[in-house]
C-alpha cells in the first residue's frame, strides 16, 4: 500500500480507484487546503509531513 497526497488538479475518479486498490489517498480538499494558492514547495512539505 502507498500513501498519496492529491492536489486540486488530480482527477477524483483516480483517487477513488487508488483507494479501491487499498492505497491511502488524502486530497487537498480533505486536508482543508483547497483554493488557497499554496505554493508547490509548501504542498510538498505538507505531503512529506503526512
Backbone as XML, in Angstrom:
<?xml version="1.0"?>
<chain id="A" units="angstrom">
  <residue number="1" name="UNK">
    <atom name="N" x="0.837" y="-1.183" z="0.000"/>
    <atom name="CA" x="0.000" y="0.000" z="0.000"/>
    <atom name="C" x="0.882" y="1.247" z="0.000"/>
  </residue>
  <residue number="2" name="UNK">
    <atom name="N" x="0.466" y="2.231" z="-0.747"/>
    <atom name="CA" x="1.181" y="3.506" z="-0.816"/>
    <atom name="C" x="0.283" y="4.616" z="-0.285"/>
  </residue>
  <residue number="3" name="UNK">
    <atom name="N" x="0.927" y="5.687" z="0.160"/>
    <atom name="CA" x="0.188" y="6.866" z="0.601"/>
    <atom name="C" x="0.403" y="7.975" z="-0.422"/>
  </residue>
  <residue number="4" name="UNK">
    <atom name="N" x="-0.689" y="8.670" z="-0.763"/>
    <atom name="CA" x="-0.634" y="9.733" z="-1.748"/>
    <atom name="C" x="-1.302" y="10.988" z="-1.193"/>
  </residue>
  <residue number="5" name="UNK">
    <atom name="N" x="-0.843" y="12.126" z="-1.690"/>
    <atom name="CA" x="-1.488" y="13.403" z="-1.407"/>
    <atom name="C" x="-1.844" y="13.992" z="-2.761"/>
  </residue>
  <residue number="6" name="UNK">
    <atom name="N" x="-3.130" y="14.075" z="-3.055"/>
    <atom name="CA" x="-3.599" y="14.502" z="-4.370"/>
    <atom name="C" x="-3.912" y="15.994" z="-4.383"/>
  </residue>
  <residue number="7" name="UNK">
    <atom name="N" x="-3.299" y="16.709" z="-5.316"/>
    <atom name="CA" x="-3.563" y="18.144" z="-5.408"/>
    <atom name="C" x="-4.900" y="18.415" z="-6.091"/>
  </residue>
  <residue number="8" name="UNK">
    <atom name="N" x="-5.231" y="19.675" z="-6.228"/>
    <atom name="CA" x="-6.556" y="20.077" z="-6.724"/>
    <atom name="C" x="-6.830" y="19.655" z="-8.163"/>
  </residue>
  <residue number="9" name="UNK">
    <atom name="N" x="-5.793" y="19.501" z="-8.964"/>
    <atom name="CA" x="-5.991" y="19.130" z="-10.353"/>
    <atom name="C" x="-6.014" y="17.615" z="-10.577"/>
  </residue>
  <residue number="10" name="UNK">
    <atom name="N" x="-5.743" y="16.843" z="-9.534"/>
    <atom name="CA" x="-5.709" y="15.393" z="-9.672"/>
    <atom name="C" x="-7.137" y="14.871" z="-9.793"/>
  </residue>
  <residue number="11" name="UNK">
    <atom name="N" x="-7.437" y="14.069" z="-10.793"/>
    <atom name="CA" x="-8.820" y="13.611" z="-11.027"/>
    <atom name="C" x="-9.352" y="12.742" z="-9.885"/>
  </residue>
  <residue number="12" name="UNK">
    <atom name="N" x="-10.511" y="13.118" z="-9.363"/>
    <atom name="CA" x="-11.074" y="12.371" z="-8.235"/>
    <atom name="C" x="-11.392" y="10.923" z="-8.580"/>
  </residue>
  <residue number="13" name="UNK">
    <atom name="N" x="-11.808" y="10.604" z="-9.814"/>
    <atom name="CA" x="-12.014" y="9.180" z="-10.130"/>
    <atom name="C" x="-10.742" y="8.344" z="-9.942"/>
  </residue>
  <residue number="14" name="UNK">
    <atom name="N" x="-9.587" y="8.948" z="-10.165"/>
    <atom name="CA" x="-8.323" y="8.237" z="-9.941"/>
    <atom name="C" x="-8.092" y="8.046" z="-8.439"/>
  </residue>
  <residue number="15" name="UNK">
    <atom name="N" x="-8.441" y="9.057" z="-7.640"/>
    <atom name="CA" x="-8.371" y="8.926" z="-6.182"/>
    <atom name="C" x="-9.215" y="7.741" z="-5.727"/>
  </residue>
  <residue number="16" name="UNK">
    <atom name="N" x="-10.431" y="7.674" z="-6.235"/>
    <atom name="CA" x="-11.336" y="6.576" z="-5.862"/>
    <atom name="C" x="-10.777" y="5.225" z="-6.292"/>
  </residue>
  <residue number="17" name="UNK">
    <atom name="N" x="-10.195" y="5.162" z="-7.479"/>
    <atom name="CA" x="-9.607" y="3.914" z="-7.961"/>
    <atom name="C" x="-8.440" y="3.494" z="-7.077"/>
  </residue>
  <residue number="18" name="UNK">
    <atom name="N" x="-7.563" y="4.437" z="-6.770"/>
    <atom name="CA" x="-6.425" y="4.118" z="-5.901"/>
    <atom name="C" x="-6.900" y="3.620" z="-4.542"/>
  </residue>
  <residue number="19" name="UNK">
    <atom name="N" x="-7.914" y="4.260" z="-3.995"/>
    <atom name="CA" x="-8.466" y="3.829" z="-2.709"/>
    <atom name="C" x="-9.050" y="2.423" z="-2.805"/>
  </residue>
  <residue number="20" name="UNK">
    <atom name="N" x="-9.732" y="2.135" z="-3.910"/>
    <atom name="CA" x="-10.325" y="0.800" z="-4.074"/>
    <atom name="C" x="-9.258" y="-0.278" z="-4.167"/>
  </residue>
  <residue number="21" name="UNK">
    <atom name="N" x="-8.047" y="0.123" z="-4.563"/>
    <atom name="CA" x="-6.930" y="-0.817" z="-4.643"/>
    <atom name="C" x="-6.167" y="-0.905" z="-3.322"/>
  </residue>
  <residue number="22" name="UNK">
    <atom name="N" x="-6.648" y="-0.184" z="-2.304"/>
    <atom name="CA" x="-6.052" y="-0.271" z="-0.978"/>
    <atom name="C" x="-5.057" y="0.807" z="-0.627"/>
  </residue>
  <residue number="23" name="UNK">
    <atom name="N" x="-4.915" y="1.801" z="-1.483"/>
    <atom name="CA" x="-3.968" y="2.882" z="-1.209"/>
    <atom name="C" x="-4.629" y="3.959" z="-0.349"/>
  </residue>
  <residue number="24" name="UNK">
    <atom name="N" x="-3.809" y="4.635" z="0.435"/>
    <atom name="CA" x="-4.264" y="5.723" z="1.298"/>
    <atom name="C" x="-4.062" y="7.030" z="0.537"/>
  </residue>
  <residue number="25" name="UNK">
    <atom name="N" x="-5.164" y="7.684" z="0.180"/>
    <atom name="CA" x="-5.084" y="8.917" z="-0.603"/>
    <atom name="C" x="-5.777" y="10.040" z="0.156"/>
  </residue>
  <residue number="26" name="UNK">
    <atom name="N" x="-5.024" y="11.097" z="0.434"/>
    <atom name="CA" x="-5.564" y="12.302" z="1.054"/>
    <atom name="C" x="-5.618" y="13.375" z="-0.019"/>
  </residue>
  <residue number="27" name="UNK">
    <atom name="N" x="-6.772" y="14.006" z="-0.181"/>
    <atom name="CA" x="-6.879" y="15.077" z="-1.168"/>
    <atom name="C" x="-6.664" y="16.427" z="-0.486"/>
  </residue>
  <residue number="28" name="UNK">
    <atom name="N" x="-6.311" y="17.403" z="-1.291"/>
    <atom name="CA" x="-6.134" y="18.774" z="-0.797"/>
    <atom name="C" x="-7.427" y="19.249" z="-0.146"/>
  </residue>
  <residue number="29" name="UNK">
    <atom name="N" x="-8.558" y="18.902" z="-0.756"/>
    <atom name="CA" x="-9.846" y="19.321" z="-0.222"/>
    <atom name="C" x="-10.087" y="18.710" z="1.162"/>
  </residue>
  <residue number="30" name="UNK">
    <atom name="N" x="-9.797" y="17.430" z="1.310"/>
    <atom name="CA" x="-9.990" y="16.756" z="2.600"/>
    <atom name="C" x="-9.061" y="17.309" z="3.675"/>
  </residue>
  <residue number="31" name="UNK">
    <atom name="N" x="-7.903" y="17.785" z="3.260"/>
    <atom name="CA" x="-6.938" y="18.353" z="4.211"/>
    <atom name="C" x="-7.281" y="19.794" z="4.572"/>
  </residue>
  <residue number="32" name="UNK">
    <atom name="N" x="-8.330" y="20.346" z="3.935"/>
    <atom name="CA" x="-8.729" y="21.724" z="4.229"/>
    <atom name="C" x="-7.810" y="22.767" z="3.642"/>
  </residue>
  <residue number="33" name="UNK">
    <atom name="N" x="-7.117" y="22.415" z="2.564"/>
    <atom name="CA" x="-6.148" y="23.335" z="1.973"/>
    <atom name="C" x="-6.495" y="23.712" z="0.538"/>
  </residue>
  <residue number="34" name="UNK">
    <atom name="N" x="-7.737" y="23.508" z="0.138"/>
    <atom name="CA" x="-8.147" y="23.828" z="-1.235"/>
    <atom name="C" x="-8.349" y="25.326" z="-1.418"/>
  </residue>
  <residue number="35" name="UNK">
    <atom name="N" x="-8.186" y="25.776" z="-2.646"/>
    <atom name="CA" x="-8.438" y="27.171" z="-3.037"/>
    <atom name="C" x="-7.646" y="28.190" z="-2.220"/>
  </residue>
  <residue number="36" name="UNK">
    <atom name="N" x="-6.411" y="27.844" z="-1.868"/>
    <atom name="CA" x="-5.577" y="28.754" z="-1.081"/>
    <atom name="C" x="-4.319" y="29.201" z="-1.830"/>
  </residue>
  <residue number="37" name="UNK">
    <atom name="N" x="-4.168" y="28.759" z="-3.067"/>
    <atom name="CA" x="-2.991" y="29.113" z="-3.875"/>
    <atom name="C" x="-1.688" y="28.840" z="-3.132"/>
  </residue>
  <residue number="38" name="UNK">
    <atom name="N" x="-1.616" y="27.694" z="-2.495"/>
    <atom name="CA" x="-0.413" y="27.314" z="-1.745"/>
    <atom name="C" x="0.684" y="26.950" z="-2.744"/>
  </residue>
  <residue number="39" name="UNK">
    <atom name="N" x="1.875" y="27.518" z="-2.583"/>
    <atom name="CA" x="2.981" y="27.201" z="-3.498"/>
    <atom name="C" x="3.329" y="25.711" z="-3.470"/>
  </residue>
  <residue number="40" name="UNK">
    <atom name="N" x="3.782" y="25.198" z="-4.619"/>
    <atom name="CA" x="4.082" y="23.774" z="-4.741"/>
    <atom name="C" x="5.066" y="23.276" z="-3.687"/>
  </residue>
  <residue number="41" name="UNK">
    <atom name="N" x="6.069" y="24.100" z="-3.353"/>
    <atom name="CA" x="7.044" y="23.646" z="-2.363"/>
    <atom name="C" x="6.396" y="23.453" z="-0.993"/>
  </residue>
  <residue number="42" name="UNK">
    <atom name="N" x="5.409" y="24.262" z="-0.662"/>
    <atom name="CA" x="4.698" y="24.096" z="0.614"/>
    <atom name="C" x="3.771" y="22.887" z="0.567"/>
  </residue>
  <residue number="43" name="UNK">
    <atom name="N" x="3.179" y="22.621" z="-0.598"/>
    <atom name="CA" x="2.368" y="21.413" z="-0.756"/>
    <atom name="C" x="3.239" y="20.182" z="-0.534"/>
  </residue>
  <residue number="44" name="UNK">
    <atom name="N" x="4.433" y="20.192" z="-1.104"/>
    <atom name="CA" x="5.355" y="19.069" z="-0.947"/>
    <atom name="C" x="5.758" y="18.892" z="0.514"/>
  </residue>
  <residue number="45" name="UNK">
    <atom name="N" x="6.060" y="19.959" z="1.216"/>
    <atom name="CA" x="6.430" y="19.877" z="2.627"/>
    <atom name="C" x="5.287" y="19.265" z="3.431"/>
  </residue>
  <residue number="46" name="UNK">
    <atom name="N" x="4.043" y="19.676" z="3.159"/>
    <atom name="CA" x="2.896" y="19.113" z="3.855"/>
    <atom name="C" x="2.752" y="17.630" z="3.545"/>
  </residue>
  <residue number="47" name="UNK">
    <atom name="N" x="2.885" y="17.273" z="2.266"/>
    <atom name="CA" x="2.746" y="15.877" z="1.870"/>
    <atom name="C" x="3.778" y="15.000" z="2.560"/>
  </residue>
  <residue number="48" name="UNK">
    <atom name="N" x="4.999" y="15.462" z="2.623"/>
    <atom name="CA" x="6.056" y="14.698" z="3.290"/>
    <atom name="C" x="5.769" y="14.556" z="4.775"/>
  </residue>
  <residue number="49" name="UNK">
    <atom name="N" x="5.217" y="15.595" z="5.372"/>
    <atom name="CA" x="4.942" y="15.559" z="6.823"/>
    <atom name="C" x="3.826" y="14.570" z="7.177"/>
  </residue>
  <residue number="50" name="UNK">
    <atom name="N" x="3.003" y="14.236" z="6.186"/>
    <atom name="CA" x="1.897" y="13.321" z="6.431"/>
    <atom name="C" x="2.339" y="11.891" z="6.255"/>
  </residue>
</chain>
